[in-house]
Structure formats: C-alpha cells, structure tokens
C-alpha cells in the first residue's frame, strides 16, 4: 500500500494532555466530562526516533504536530521532538497559552519550524471557545517568538460570537508579523441543532453558535448524516475508493499519542474506544500492537497485515468503516 521511502508527510499527536477545556474537543463528552475511555499519555521521544528511523524516510517533506486530544506544548520536551526532524519542514499547532516568552524566543532559531497559533477571537472572545485560555499570555508568547525571527501563522475558527472580529484580528496579525491569517468557519458538531450547549463537568455554562457562513447544513443528526452518506456512497462503484485514503492519496500517516500509526486523525480514538465504531475498526486492524510505534519500527508497521491487506480490503468492500465513509469516501 505504502512503503517507507514513499512517505512524504507525517502527522503526529505527541500528547493527549491539554490545559484548555474546549467544548467540542474529543477530550470531552457533551456533558463536559473527560472522555471515559481516554488514557492520556505522551509519546516517548527516544522510542519515536528509534522506530521512525528518520534516515530511511528519504521522501519525507513535512511533519505536522497536531493533536486531536492534546497540545504539543504540554509534552515534556517539544524541542526534542523537533530535533528528530532537523532537515524537514515542521508545522506545530498550539493554543499558545503555555510556557514563557523566553521559551518561545528560544524556539525562534529553528528556521524549519512554523508555529500555528490557534486563537479564536480577541481578549473578550477567545476564551469563550478556548476555555481557560489567557489572551494576553498568548499574545506575549507569539510576540516573543515572532520578534526573535520565528515563523508564525494565526488560525482563527469563526463562530457567531467572534466572527465580527475577523478583520480586527487579521489587522493585529499583520501588525505583529504573522506570516498568514487563516479562517475556519465552524460547522463542527452541530448535531443538536443551531447551537451547542457548553458544559463543564455536567454544569451548563452557555451556548455556542456556528459561524453565519458555515459551509455545511446544520441540524442533522448523526444517524441522518451517516445513513445518507452510506446510501449515496455504497451505490458509487465508479471510483477506486482506496485512492482517497490518506496513506495512498497524500502519502501520509498519523501517529497518535498512544503510539498507534493510523491512516488519519479521524481514526485516532477508535483504537482505544469501546463503542461499536471502535470495535469495528479494531476488527479491521486485527493486532493493535502490530501498528504501535512503541513496539515496532515504522517500516514493519507499513508492511503489516493491516496496511498491506486489511485496510485495502475494507476500502474495496461494501462494508467500509462508517468513519471512512463519512469523512473521505
């Protein structure tokens, strides 16, 4: 399916720890409690480097540190992770509210590193979604990094409560020296209707509403969405469905905080979950240990039964996993 010397992109979730309580993060359920099955951990830097064997990644072009469940700045040693890929372009995403300006200033010497600061508003709005964040600290860290010569971009997720600040935030990013300002109009997880009730440990806080220009219809239930897509896509036999899967189409794999090497981030929680979708995914994989970077080399993982047989068989069958169907197929 994909050999080690063909891999051009790595997406790595180095940790499942985070200092924030963002209400739509998979770290939390809809009641605001930590997801029951989550077992937070950090990737071991030495094991990762040993089993990746970077010298064999001859086509590797980009490494992206991005977590479904955690923020790289909560890892014990982000710098050690960056050291593994000294000759590769690195992008690291963070909420920016951790560590000191001096730490960020020191990071700026890494010219192959770009930091994406995920900041969703200004001082009066960023904390509405990025719960527990400190806007002033984020700006101080970003300023220290940029002023020292670091490459930084600003990612802004737009909701109803902050979309009026987009141009003001864009202007601030330009004044500070950010290289790019990107906007993501949120339409995520609006299965409960046109708003999302924010809860922390079961206690209601307030509602969040999506951006007024979100690109997808609102209010569909998960059953309606998945059912409709399955009906549509199971009747489509004209495409080679395996070509839209990340390992083939992007020559990329995703390494989760637990060490599992997966086709993409959409499947990250499925390896340790206990619901029916997780059980289906675990059955497709077979031996979970066989795709764990803590126990195998990346080369052996890509040559495993999952990547060379099981995944392709699933993609070509009429029983594709629902996560594959709803996100990529």
N, C-alpha and C positions, 0 to 999 in steps of 0.2 A: 504493500500500500504506500509506504513512505519509508525511505532509507535515511540513515543518519546524515549522510553527506548531501541530501536534498533539502534538509530542513533550513528554511530561511528566517523563520520567526518563532520566538518563544514568548509565551505569556505566562508569567509566574506570580502566584499569590504567596508571598513569603510568610504571611502570618494570618491568623484568624482573630487577632486582638485589635481593638479599636477603642479610642477614647470618646467616641460620639455615640448617639442613640438615634440615628436617622430612621424615621418611622417606616420606610419601605425597604430597608436593608434586610437581606435574608438572615442576618443575625437574630432578628426578632420576628415573632409571630404578630398577628393582627391585634393581639391584646397587649403588645409591648413587652412581653417576656422573652428572655433569651431562648432561641430555638432549642427545644428539648434534646435533640439528637446531636447538637453541635459540641464537639470536643476540641476547644481551642488549642492550637499548637503553633510553633514556629518551625520553619524549615531549618534544618541543620546545614550551615554553610559548608563545612568540610565535606559532609556526605554529598551535598548537592554538586560541589565542584568535582569531586572524585568520580561520581557516577554519570555526570554530564560529559566529562572528558572534553572540555572545550576545544582542544587541539584537533579533534575529529569533526567538529562542526564547521566544516570548510566552506559551507554556503551561508552560514548564519549572518544575517544583516541587521536584525533588530531584536532587542529584548525589551519587553514591556512588563514592568512591575505594577500589577493592578489586582486588587483583591475583591472578591465577592463578599468576604466576611471581615476583612481587616485592612489596616493601613500600614504601608511599609515602614513608616516612622515609628511604629510600635514594635518592630523587630529589634532584637538586642543589638544588631550591627548592620544597618543598611549599607554602610561603607564597604563592609566585607563582601556583601552581595554584589555591589558594583565592581569590586576588584576582580571578580570572576570573568567579567566581560570588558576588559580594558580596551579591546580593539573592536568593539561592537557598539553601534548606536543604542543608547538606553533611554527609555522614557519611563518615568516613575510618577504615578498618580498619588496625590495625598490631599487631605483636607487642610494641611499646612499649619495646624494649631498645636503642633508638638515640637519639642526641643527648642533650643535658644537661637537667637540671631547669630551668635558666634559659630554654632554648629552649621547653620545654613551658609554662612560666609565661607567656611572651610570647604563645603561641598562644591562651591562655585568653580574650583580649579579643575574639575572634571569636565573637559570640553566635549566629551562624547555623551554627556548626560543632559537630558532635558527634563525639568520638573513641571508637571501639570498640576497647578493648584486648583482644586475643585472648590469654588467659592460661589455660592448661590444667592447673591444679593449684596447689600451693603451692611453697615453696622446695625441697622434697625430691622433687617430681614434675614440675613444669612442663618441665624440661629433657629429660625422657625422650622426649617428642614434639617439643617445641620445642628441638631440639638446638642448642647453643651460646648459648642464652638465659641471661640473668642476672636471676633473680627480684628480687633486691634493687634492681637498677637500674630494672627495670620499675616496681616499687612507688614508688621515689623520683620517677620521671618522672610517674607517674599522680598522686601526691600533690601535686606542684608544680602540675600542670595543674588539678586539682580545687580545691585551696586558693586558687588565683588566680581562681576563678569559672568554670572551664571545664566544659562538659557532657561527661560520660564515661559509657560503659556497659562492662560486663565480659562478654565472651563466653567461655564455658567449654566446650571439647569434652571429653566424658566418655569415658574408656577404662576398662578393668578396673583399671589401676594408679592411677587418680586419682578414681574415682567415689565412694570413701569420704570424699573431702574436699569434696564439693559443698556441704554445709551450712556447713562451716567457711569455705570461700571466699565463700559468699553473705554470711555474717555480716561477714567482713572488708570486702567490697564496700560493705555498708551503713555500717559504721563509718567508711570512708574518704570516703563521699559520692558513690559511683557512683549514677547515676540508675536503672540497671537491671542485673539479672544474668540472663543467658540461658544455657540449657544445650542443647548439641547432642550427643546420644548417637551416637557414631561407629559407622557401619557401612560406612565407605568402604573400598573396595579389598580386601575380604576374599575375593578370588577364590582365594587359596591355601589356604583353609580357615579355621579359627577363630583364626588368628594371622598376624602379618606379621613377617617376618624383617627387622630393621633392619640395613642395611649401609652403610658409608661407603667409597667407592672400592673396592668389592668385598670389603671385610673385614666379616665378621659381627660385630655388636655385641650384640644381644639381640632378644627377641621382644616385640611389642606385641599386646595382645589387645583386642577391641572391648568396648564397654560391655555389661553384662549385660542391659540393657533396649533394645539397639539394635532399630530398628523393622523391619528387613528380614531375610529369611532369610540365613544365612551359607553360604559354601562353594560357591556357584555359580561355574562357570567363565564367562569372558566369552562363549564360544560358546553355552552353555546360556541365559544371560541374554538375549543379543541374539536368538538364534534363537526363543526362546519368545515374546518381545515382538513380533517380526515376524509370527509366525504368528497371534498374537492380534489385532494391530492392522491387518494388511492385510485382515482379514476384516470390519473395522468400517467400514461406509460410511454410517453414520447421522449422523456429526458433520462439521461444517465444520472440518477439521483445521487450516486456516490460522489459526483464531481462538485457538489455544493457543500460537502462536508469539509471542515477546516483543514484536516491533515492533507487532503488532496488539493483543494482549491487554493488554499493560502500557504501550503507547506508549513503549517504551524501546529503546535500542540500547546496545551495548557497544563501547568504543574500546580496543583492545589497545595494548600498549607499542610495537608496530611501526606503529601509526597506522591499522590496519585497523578500519573501522566494521562491526561484526558484529551479528547478531541477538541473540547471548547469549554468555556466557563459555564455554559448553560447546564452542563452535566456535573458540575463540581460537587454539589450537595448530594447527588444521587448515590455516591459510593458509600456514604455512611448513614443515609436516611433509612427510615423504617416503613415508609408509606408504600403504596402499591407501585408507583412510578419508580421508586428506588429499587424495589425488589425486581422489577422488570429489567432495569439497567444492570443490576448486579448479575442477573442471569445471563445477559448478553456478554458481559465481561468474562464471567467464569471465575477464574482465580484472581481475586483482588490483589493479592500480594505480587502477582506477576507484572503488574503495571505500576508498582510503587518504586519511586526513585531512591528511597531509603534502603531498598533491598536488592535493587537490580541496576545495571547500567542502562542509560537511555537507549543504547544500541540494542540491548537484549529486549527492552520493552517494545521498541518498534518492530522487532522480529517476533514478538509474542503472538500467541493464537488469537488474542483479541484484535490486534491491529492487522494481522495478515489474513484473518479468516472471519472471526465473529462479527466485527463491525461492518465489514462489506456485505456479509450475508444478511445482516439486519437491514441495511440500507436498500438492498435489492429485493427484499421480501415485501409481502403485503401486510406485515406486522411490524412496521417500523416503530421505534420508540416514540411516544407522544411528544417528548421534548424535541426530538429531531424534527418531527413533523411540523410543530407549531413555530419553530424558530428558523429553520433553514430550508426545508423541503418545499 
